[in-house]
Amino acid sequence: MSCGEPHETDCSEVLDHLYEFLDHEMPDSDCTKFEVHFEECSPCLEKYGLEQAVKKLVKRCCGHDDVPSDLRAKVMGRIELIRSGEAVPDHDVTAATQE
């Protein structure tokens, strides 16, 4: 998606990292670049607004469900593996540690 106009920050970069922006998981300097892009690019602003609305709807409908602690541990373990640059195994890494 693109408005056809040149931007300092390319539309594809904005859309590839849209959830990082929505979740406040990027440096302030990148957030500023995205905000400038949204001011210039109505198709990306529309996509941002749509994804923001979906996140709010999911939070409202599913935000009260408790996450099982073992599932949370598995997810956090995978995130840590990815952040550390280690290969993420296809099998359940927590199954061997729980036996």
N, CA, C and O atoms as a DFTB+ gen file, in Angstrom:
396 C
 N C O
     1  1       0.846      -1.162       0.000
     2  2       0.000       0.000       0.000
     3  2       0.897       1.231       0.000
     4  3       1.893       1.297       0.720
     5  1       0.527       2.186      -0.809
     6  2       1.265       3.435      -0.846
     7  2       0.367       4.488      -1.467
     8  3      -0.519       4.189      -2.268
     9  1       0.616       5.715      -1.080
    10  2      -0.157       6.807      -1.655
    11  2       0.448       7.248      -2.988
    12  3      -0.125       8.091      -3.679
    13  1       1.593       6.689      -3.350
    14  2       2.252       7.047      -4.597
    15  2       3.184       8.234      -4.480
    16  3       3.844       8.605      -5.450
    17  1       3.244       8.824      -3.321
    18  2       4.118       9.965      -3.080
    19  2       5.388       9.507      -2.380
    20  3       5.355       8.567      -1.586
    21  1       6.510      10.163      -2.668
    22  2       7.742       9.805      -1.937
    23  2       7.700      10.346      -0.511
    24  3       7.242      11.462      -0.268
    25  1       8.184       9.538       0.419
    26  2       8.229       9.922       1.827
    27  2       9.624       9.626       2.368
    28  3      10.341       8.769       1.852
    29  1       9.984      10.346       3.404
    30  2      11.267      10.070       4.054
    31  2      11.292       8.643       4.589
    32  3      12.307       7.954       4.480
    33  1      10.177       8.199       5.167
    34  2      10.030       6.832       5.648
    35  2       9.066       6.128       4.701
    36  3       7.925       6.560       4.534
    37  1       9.520       5.055       4.090
    38  2       8.744       4.337       3.095
    39  2       7.491       3.697       3.708
    40  3       7.510       3.258       4.859
    41  1       6.422       3.649       2.942
    42  2       5.165       3.043       3.411
    43  2       5.373       1.602       3.855
    44  3       4.807       1.179       4.863
    45  1       6.177       0.843       3.116
    46  2       6.378      -0.564       3.470
    47  2       7.045      -0.697       4.836
    48  3       6.717      -1.616       5.586
    49  1       7.968       0.193       5.174
    50  2       8.604       0.161       6.491
    51  2       7.579       0.451       7.580
    52  3       7.565      -0.205       8.621
    53  1       6.727       1.433       7.334
    54  2       5.708       1.796       8.318
    55  2       4.762       0.625       8.546
    56  3       4.457       0.288       9.690
    57  1       4.299       0.007       7.476
    58  2       3.345      -1.094       7.604
    59  2       3.985      -2.342       8.191
    60  3       3.327      -3.091       8.912
    61  1       5.265      -2.577       7.893
    62  2       5.971      -3.739       8.451
    63  2       6.147      -3.623       9.965
    64  3       6.234      -4.635      10.660
    65  1       6.198      -2.402      10.472
    66  2       6.452      -2.183      11.901
    67  2       5.281      -1.504      12.607
    68  3       5.445      -0.900      13.667
    69  1       4.110      -1.611      12.010
    70  2       2.937      -0.920      12.539
    71  2       2.580      -1.386      13.951
    72  3       2.232      -0.568      14.802
    73  1       2.663      -2.697      14.204
    74  2       2.290      -3.179      15.541
    75  2       3.319      -2.781      16.590
    76  3       2.965      -2.587      17.753
    77  1       4.571      -2.656      16.208
    78  2       5.565      -2.145      17.155
    79  2       5.218      -0.715      17.547
    80  3       5.356      -0.329      18.708
    81  1       4.766       0.065      16.575
    82  2       4.354       1.439      16.854
    83  2       3.115       1.445      17.751
    84  3       3.067       2.164      18.749
    85  1       2.117       0.641      17.390
    86  2       0.884       0.579      18.171
    87  2       1.131       0.122      19.601
    88  3       0.468       0.588      20.527
    89  1       2.079      -0.785      19.784
    90  2       2.359      -1.344      21.110
    91  2       3.433      -0.567      21.869
    92  3       3.854      -0.978      22.950
    93  1       3.874       0.556      21.302
    94  2       4.902       1.402      21.940
    95  2       6.168       0.596      22.221
    96  3       6.741       0.681      23.307
    97  1       6.596      -0.187      21.228
    98  2       7.764      -1.048      21.368
    99  2       8.896      -0.615      20.448
   100  3       9.702      -1.442      20.020
   101  1       8.961       0.672      20.143
   102  2      10.040       1.171      19.292
   103  2      10.605       2.451      19.891
   104  3       9.942       3.129      20.676
   105  1      11.825       2.769      19.515
   106  2      12.458       3.995      20.036
   107  2      11.652       5.245      19.666
   108  3      10.956       5.274      18.651
   109  1      11.759       6.259      20.499
   110  2      11.030       7.510      20.272
   111  2      11.337       8.116      18.907
   112  3      10.454       8.683      18.263
   113  1      12.588       7.997      18.467
   114  2      12.954       8.575      17.172
   115  2      12.190       7.905      16.039
   116  3      11.782       8.574      15.090
   117  1      11.990       6.585      16.125
   118  2      11.212       5.883      15.107
   119  2       9.741       6.258      15.198
   120  3       9.072       6.403      14.175
   121  1       9.234       6.415      16.410
   122  2       7.840       6.834      16.591
   123  2       7.606       8.179      15.916
   124  3       6.585       8.384      15.259
   125  1       8.545       9.080      16.079
   126  2       8.433      10.403      15.468
   127  2       8.384      10.288      13.947
   128  3       7.583      10.957      13.295
   129  1       9.250       9.430      13.377
   130  2       9.245       9.220      11.925
   131  2       7.891       8.699      11.460
   132  3       7.377       9.131      10.428
   133  1       7.317       7.780      12.212
   134  2       6.026       7.208      11.842
   135  2       4.925       8.259      11.943
   136  3       4.054       8.326      11.077
   137  1       4.955       9.071      12.983
   138  2       3.945      10.113      13.142
   139  2       3.992      11.108      11.981
   140  3       2.953      11.526      11.470
   141  1       5.204      11.480      11.570
   142  2       5.362      12.377      10.419
   143  2       4.797      11.707       9.168
   144  3       4.111      12.342       8.367
   145  1       5.095      10.409       9.011
   146  2       4.593       9.676       7.851
   147  2       3.064       9.665       7.830
   148  3       2.457       9.881       6.781
   149  1       2.444       9.417       8.972
   150  2       0.981       9.381       9.029
   151  2       0.372      10.737       8.668
   152  3      -0.714      10.790       8.090
   153  1       1.056      11.829       9.001
   154  2       0.573      13.162       8.643
   155  2       0.592      13.370       7.130
   156  3      -0.215      14.128       6.592
   157  1       1.516      12.693       6.451
   158  2       1.702      12.866       5.009
   159  2       0.948      11.839       4.170
   160  3       0.654      12.092       3.002
   161  1       0.632      10.684       4.752
   162  2       0.162       9.556       3.952
   163  2      -1.188       9.053       4.467
   164  3      -1.254       8.348       5.473
   165  1      -2.238       9.414       3.780
   166  2      -3.578       9.026       4.238
   167  2      -3.838       7.519       4.159
   168  3      -4.536       7.004       5.033
   169  1      -3.318       6.765       3.156
   170  2      -3.545       5.319       3.177
   171  2      -2.917       4.640       4.403
   172  3      -3.523       3.746       4.992
   173  1      -1.725       5.056       4.780
   174  2      -1.086       4.479       5.966
   175  2      -1.804       4.917       7.244
   176  3      -1.936       4.136       8.186
   177  1      -2.263       6.161       7.271
   178  2      -3.024       6.641       8.428
   179  2      -4.309       5.845       8.575
   180  3      -4.711       5.507       9.688
   181  1      -4.957       5.544       7.454
   182  2      -6.185       4.748       7.491
   183  2      -5.899       3.339       8.015
   184  3      -6.653       2.815       8.836
   185  1      -4.815       2.729       7.544
   186  2      -4.442       1.389       8.018
   187  2      -4.127       1.430       9.510
   188  3      -4.539       0.539      10.254
   189  1      -3.409       2.445       9.948
   190  2      -3.099       2.626      11.367
   191  2      -4.384       2.706      12.183
   192  3      -4.516       2.036      13.207
   193  1      -5.329       3.524      11.731
   194  2      -6.591       3.682      12.445
   195  2      -7.372       2.384      12.521
   196  3      -7.973       2.076      13.550
   197  1      -7.367       1.625      11.441
   198  2      -8.061       0.337      11.419
   199  2      -7.429      -0.641      12.401
   200  3      -8.136      -1.277      13.182
   201  1      -6.113      -0.766      12.371
   202  2      -5.420      -1.692      13.271
   203  2      -5.572      -1.258      14.727
   204  3      -5.688      -2.101      15.617
   205  1      -5.572       0.037      14.972
   206  2      -5.769       0.550      16.326
   207  2      -7.173       0.186      16.820
   208  3      -7.343      -0.199      17.977
   209  1      -8.162       0.304      15.958
   210  2      -9.531      -0.045      16.326
   211  2      -9.665      -1.540      16.604
   212  3     -10.360      -1.936      17.540
   213  1      -9.010      -2.365      15.804
   214  2      -9.047      -3.818      16.014
   215  2      -8.422      -4.166      17.362
   216  3      -8.970      -4.974      18.111
   217  1      -7.273      -3.558      17.672
   218  2      -6.623      -3.820      18.966
   219  2      -7.540      -3.436      20.132
   220  3      -7.625      -4.167      21.119
   221  1      -8.219      -2.303      20.023
   222  2      -9.131      -1.874      21.086
   223  2     -10.297      -2.840      21.229
   224  3     -10.714      -3.152      22.344
   225  1     -10.826      -3.314      20.105
   226  2     -11.933      -4.257      20.133
   227  2     -11.512      -5.583      20.773
   228  3     -12.235      -6.132      21.604
   229  1     -10.359      -6.085      20.388
   230  2      -9.855      -7.335      20.971
   231  2      -9.628      -7.169      22.463
   232  3      -9.970      -8.053      23.249
   233  1      -9.058      -6.047      22.854
   234  2      -8.813      -5.812      24.281
   235  2     -10.128      -5.751      25.056
   236  3     -10.231      -6.295      26.155
   237  1     -11.119      -5.093      24.486
   238  2     -12.405      -4.979      25.162
   239  2     -13.098      -6.334      25.265
   240  3     -13.712      -6.646      26.286
   241  1     -13.001      -7.134      24.212
   242  2     -13.701      -8.426      24.194
   243  2     -12.929      -9.530      24.898
   244  3     -13.535     -10.444      25.457
   245  1     -11.613      -9.463      24.881
   246  2     -10.797     -10.564      25.404
   247  2      -9.864     -10.142      26.528
   248  3      -9.127     -10.971      27.060
   249  1      -9.884      -8.904      26.886
   250  2      -8.929      -8.382      27.856
   251  2      -9.113      -8.859      29.268
   252  3      -8.250      -8.625      30.113
   253  1     -10.217      -9.524      29.552
   254  2     -10.490      -9.948      30.918
   255  2     -10.170     -11.409      31.163
   256  3     -10.290     -11.892      32.289
   257  1      -9.767     -12.110      30.126
   258  2      -9.442     -13.522      30.269
   259  2      -8.079     -13.680      30.930
   260  3      -7.118     -13.003      30.565
   261  1      -8.006     -14.577      31.902
   262  2      -6.729     -14.862      32.539
   263  2      -5.933     -15.813      31.659
   264  3      -6.466     -16.790      31.132
   265  1      -4.663     -15.516      31.509
   266  2      -3.775     -16.366      30.735
   267  2      -3.160     -17.390      31.676
   268  3      -2.609     -17.023      32.714
   269  1      -3.248     -18.678      31.324
   270  2      -2.619     -19.691      32.184
   271  2      -1.124     -19.413      32.334
   272  3      -0.457     -19.043      31.369
   273  1      -0.608     -19.590      33.537
   274  2       0.795     -19.251      33.808
   275  2       1.754     -20.076      32.962
   276  3       2.801     -19.567      32.562
   277  1       1.425     -21.350      32.674
   278  2       2.327     -22.161      31.853
   279  2       2.371     -21.653      30.415
   280  3       3.427     -21.688      29.783
   281  1       1.251     -21.185      29.897
   282  2       1.243     -20.613      28.549
   283  2       2.054     -19.331      28.520
   284  3       2.826     -19.101      27.589
   285  1       1.885     -18.505      29.522
   286  2       2.648     -17.252      29.598
   287  2       4.142     -17.556      29.642
   288  3       4.928     -16.886      28.971
   289  1       4.545     -18.565      30.428
   290  2       5.962     -18.939      30.527
   291  2       6.493     -19.422      29.182
   292  3       7.612     -19.081      28.801
   293  1       5.703     -20.210      28.463
   294  2       6.130     -20.689      27.138
   295  2       6.337     -19.534      26.172
   296  3       7.348     -19.467      25.472
   297  1       5.373     -18.630      26.141
   298  2       5.462     -17.488      25.226
   299  2       6.663     -16.614      25.579
   300  3       7.424     -16.215      24.697
   301  1       6.831     -16.319      26.854
   302  2       7.956     -15.479      27.270
   303  2       9.291     -16.172      26.983
   304  3      10.265     -15.514      26.617
   305  1       9.339     -17.495      27.148
   306  2      10.554     -18.244      26.821
   307  2      10.902     -18.135      25.352
   308  3      12.067     -17.953      25.000
   309  1       9.909     -18.244      24.496
   310  2      10.138     -18.110      23.051
   311  2      10.603     -16.696      22.706
   312  3      11.512     -16.518      21.895
   313  1       9.990     -15.708      23.313
   314  2      10.385     -14.323      23.054
   315  2      11.841     -14.103      23.446
   316  3      12.596     -13.473      22.706
   317  1      12.231     -14.613      24.591
   318  2      13.618     -14.458      25.041
   319  2      14.590     -15.156      24.096
   320  3      15.661     -14.619      23.812
   321  1      14.233     -16.351      23.600
   322  2      15.087     -17.050      22.630
   323  2      15.266     -16.212      21.371
   324  3      16.376     -16.078      20.858
   325  1      14.182     -15.656      20.884
   326  2      14.238     -14.844      19.667
   327  2      15.072     -13.595      19.893
   328  3      15.897     -13.236      19.053
   329  1      14.863     -12.934      21.018
   330  2      15.626     -11.709      21.318
   331  2      17.114     -11.998      21.468
   332  3      17.947     -11.165      21.110
   333  1      17.450     -13.159      21.991
   334  2      18.863     -13.486      22.188
   335  2      19.530     -13.944      20.894
   336  3      20.751     -14.097      20.842
   337  1      18.730     -14.162      19.851
   338  2      19.288     -14.568      18.573
   339  2      19.457     -16.069      18.437
   340  3      19.983     -16.540      17.428
   341  1      19.024     -16.831      19.431
   342  2      19.122     -18.281      19.363
   343  2      18.062     -18.832      18.421
   344  3      17.018     -18.214      18.213
   345  1      18.339     -19.988      17.862
   346  2      17.358     -20.653      17.014
   347  2      16.203     -21.124      17.890
   348  3      16.416     -21.650      18.983
   349  1      15.012     -20.935      17.415
   350  2      13.830     -21.352      18.164
   351  2      13.456     -22.752      17.693
   352  3      13.156     -22.948      16.515
   353  1      13.470     -23.734      18.605
   354  2      13.142     -25.108      18.202
   355  2      11.668     -25.240      17.817
   356  3      10.818     -24.479      18.278
   357  1      11.388     -26.222      16.962
   358  2      10.009     -26.468      16.533
   359  2       9.202     -27.169      17.611
   360  3       7.975     -27.077      17.624
   361  1       9.876     -27.871      18.516
   362  2       9.169     -28.613      19.553
   363  2       8.995     -27.762      20.819
   364  3       9.583     -26.686      20.932
   365  1       8.219     -28.227      21.727
   366  2       7.926     -27.533      22.985
   367  2       9.156     -27.577      23.884
   368  3       9.500     -28.632      24.417
   369  1       9.814     -26.443      24.053
   370  2      11.055     -26.395      24.844
   371  2      10.785     -26.538      26.328
   372  3      11.690     -26.888      27.085
   373  1       9.571     -26.276      26.761
   374  2       9.286     -26.351      28.187
   375  2       8.909     -27.755      28.636
   376  3       8.944     -28.046      29.832
   377  1       8.547     -28.632      27.701
   378  2       8.115     -29.987      28.070
   379  2       9.248     -30.754      28.720
   380  3       9.018     -31.474      29.692
   381  1      10.456     -30.624      28.217
   382  2      11.590     -31.370      28.775
   383  2      11.967     -30.859      30.160
   384  3      12.440     -31.636      30.989
   385  1      11.774     -29.597      30.423
   386  2      12.150     -29.049      31.727
   387  2      11.115     -29.335      32.790
   388  3      11.410     -29.242      33.981
   389  1       9.905     -29.680      32.382
   390  2       8.845     -29.914      33.347
   391  2       8.758     -31.395      33.773
   392  3       8.047     -31.722      34.724
   393  1       9.462     -32.265      33.087
   394  2       9.363     -33.696      33.409
   395  2      10.199     -34.069      34.593
   396  3      10.222     -35.234      34.989
